[in-house]
Amino acid sequence: MGVDSGWACRPGNVDHYSCPMNVVEAIDLRRTYRTTTGSFRRRSLEVEAVRGVSFSIAEGELFGLLGPNGAGKTTTIKMLITLLIPTSGEARVLGRDVVQDARWVRERIGYVFGGERGLYERLSAFDNLRYFAELYGVEPKRQRPRIDELLELVGLRGREQERVEGYSRGMRQRLHIARGLLHDPPVVFLDEPTIGVDPVGARELRATIASLTDAGKTVLLTTHYMFEADALCDRIAVIANGEIVAQGTPQELKAGVADGSVVEVEVFGVEERSLELVRGLAGVRAVAVEDRDQKQLLVVQTEPGLELTHAILSQLDGVSVGRVSSREPTLEDAYVALVTAA
Amino acid sequence: MMRRTARLLWVGWLVHLKMLMRSAFNFWLGVVYPLFFASAAFLMFRSGDDPKPLLYASLGAAVMGIWGATSTSAGAALARERWLGTLELLVTAPAHFALILLPVTIAMATIGVYSMVATLIWGRLVFGIELHVADSLAFALAVPATVASIGALGFLLAVAFVRFRQAWALGNMLEYPVWLVSGFLVPLALFPDWVRPISWALAPTWGIGAIRGAALGGAPFGDIALALLLGGVYTAAGILLLERALRAARVKASLALS
């Protein structure tokens, strides 16, 4: 019952971007927002949210767009799903331009975003799905069996007659995924789908996401959870300040920092001044601080072959220090190094 | 294609009506609030022994309910979708956005039928106004025609919201002027001549004319046809403006909260 993608490598379709296997293509995409500041003396500002992003996703691939908040992930995805018109550049889905052929593209994509919103609270899950099935053009006689299949897939069978306002965040998120798959789209865009979901719920959601490529779908996933990208994605593009700063498989990205090492120091109340001193040490590639309840974890990435533990500790003079350890770099370290350098 | 469109409109209307009926705010707006206006109208028109002016006011107050429910909520219809986070999903659905939006505003006008019934019952119980319908068939046609045409006017208001976020205030702003110049309570003959063309361009004018004509005796079918014709014009104008408004919203990134 899925829509005929109508996409194949026909002779007229072949060009250096689209064929043979690229299902999603972003070519030098840019997006500028105009915003105003001030109440009495209003000033117009231009914010460049996406600055020349290019990538392509092959058929059946799970591609991750990884970046911090405000990096341009959601803006990029919104251009690809036809919600925003790019300021410049091109975007194609299944070989069709997302601006010129918006309706054609919409019939063949699913869009799921994270968070509590995006559902009709006063309706039951079943009514939500039935309404969207109608909007997405699912044949009337196929609606009921398709909704049943999806409720089974996302584990909401038996709860579908309850109003959504009583659903937990994880249940809502699973309902979102069911909604996005109603018309069995060949391409699915997932914008931070596990955000705010508890660990057990997030794990179940990740299993559902992984099953999408098993079903032959092409998936673009945005996330800022490194382990999620590492576990799910075939390839990852790291985006920072509206630009792609690295692209490759998780292994390739890890390899970018694999020749170094990581020193982790538990600290209590470290100040920016001390961090600047650590950053200034010769051989230090990146410094990040993670809050862990009452303490913080200082993560320092260093050049290979250097033993900087003592030098780092000496820059933390006056700071209470706990456990100190060193380890191999992970994808998260690669990500921090890339984003910090951007 | 026609069947599919009809089905989409029907399901959209049903779903949104269901949601509106589950809202305490809409119950207050649709049933309780119009009774205050109706009471004021009944008290103003209660003079002499002739029951006709009271029925005239009763029907006017009843249609005020339909317009009130639509005007206050149609402009805010898309604001509500934006707050729910569903607006972007509706826009990216393959269905034409006009076919998604139109049943929303018609559902809002349908909620106004609650207030119409409540007003007529209130008039009967508290003020003793009997509803004698001269032409039942015409009355049965005039009510849905009025609801549909007012819903179409609400659709035009909602389209403005796609382009301008502050347009939700437009509906509230227009509530009183429209019921005044549509002759819900005051006959149009009392207004200056320059108001007439404005009244004629408003479907509620013909809607209330049709309902009164059917109930009090008159020639309601011309008014029914004009109400439906204007409803069609509003819908066509809304569809034409909607494509432009949506494109502008996609350029300006004004569809989402974030």
Interface residues (C-beta under 8 A of the other chain):
Chain A: Y33 R34 T74 K78 I81 T82 L83 L84 I85 R103 R106 E107 I109 Y111 F113 G115 E116 R117 G118 L119 Y120 E121 R122 L123 D127 R130 Y131 F132 E134 L135 Y136 G137 P140 R179 H183
Chain B: R4 R7 L8 V11 G12 V15 K18 M19 R22 S23 W83 L84 G85 T86 E88 L89 L90 V91 T92 A93 P94 A95 I100 R247 R250 V251 K252 A253 L255 A256 S258
